[in-house]
Amino acid sequence: MDIQLDTAPCGYFSISDSGVIMSVNQTLLDMIGRERDELMGKHIESVMSVTNKVFFHTYFYPYIQLYGHVDEMYFSFRNREQEDVPVLLNGVRQMRDGQHIVDCVVVIMRKRIEHEKDILNTKTKLQELYQATQEANQELERLHEEYKIKEQALIKVNEQLELMASTDLLTGLKNRRFFQEKMAHHLSLYHEEQREFSLLVMDIDHFKSINDTYGHPIGDLVLGNLATLLLSISREVDVVARYGGEEFVIILANCGEEQAFSIGERYRSQVASADWGEYHVTVSIGAATISATDTELSVFQKADDALYASKTGGRNRVTHAASLVRR
């Protein structure tokens, strides 16, 4: 953080969508009498009273998720002595480095006439709320603990639902929906930062014959075993997904034409040399590398055309779309 922001005449902090503090300036630390290492990586609610945590959950989070900003929110932080430090807060939610960040600035509310005029109605209502809830603080503490437990359970459920929504149940790979989202992401990175990527489209050769000869349960077993093999070969930065039926797709990050062909050949050869028991499994692969004029659809179409060339050229081979253009 540069010195101008660190010593700005107003407090500043940024939090993740889940409320974890990612940065804080010295002005805010001085306001609430805290050290930087006390707050970094902690939840913003760790410096709030129970009442303000409830207020933060019922107003700040829903509002900033819905509208992307919060203007002139009045509430209090807790200093090291657990005393309230009333502040006026402005926040804005924006995308930075691939994730949503909430940037906030705060100003301490002094008992000055110009401030009192601005916040009189809000302050009066808050004072009434504080007085009405003072006798119920013990119950609020209990409810808050219960809420935290249920919140964690809800987070786990949401994570499971998100995993299910992006996972192919038969193979355990990412599904077509997830693949399409990642294609859009990589295309955006290419246009913004010139990050090259390539796409492999892979199809199991004579898969219908495997189903007809050994039955669909064996066909499903082949799909699952192939998925495991593909994951074992792939890099962490790549996306391996089942596109549908016996067709798989792989996004190769930071990968040009020659490397894409080489990686595709490695996939092909390892599938061909794997032990499949009584049945023999090979794959045909089409590859394409992003260019300045490409869209998501055109990149996929080029790789699909290359796959067709591999199929018609004898199967169990890799074809890059660029080689089709050069013919």
Secondary structure, DSSP 8 states (H G I E B T S, - for coil): --HHHHT-SSEEEEEETT-BEEEE-HHHHHHHT--HHHHTTSBGGGGS-HHHHHHIIIIIHHHHHHHSEEEEEEEEEE-TTS-EEEEEEEEEEEEETTEEEEEEEEEE--S-HHHHHHHHHHHHHHHHHHHHHHTTHHHHHHHHHHHHHHHHHHHHHHHHHHHHHTB-TTT-SB-HHHHHHHHHHHHHHHHHH---EEEEEEEETTHHHHHHHH-HHHHHHHHHHHHHHHHHHS-TTSEEEEEETTEEEEEEET--HHHHHHHHHHHHHHHHHS--TTS---EEEEEEE--TT--HHHHHHHHHHHHHHHHHTTSS-EEEHHHHHH-
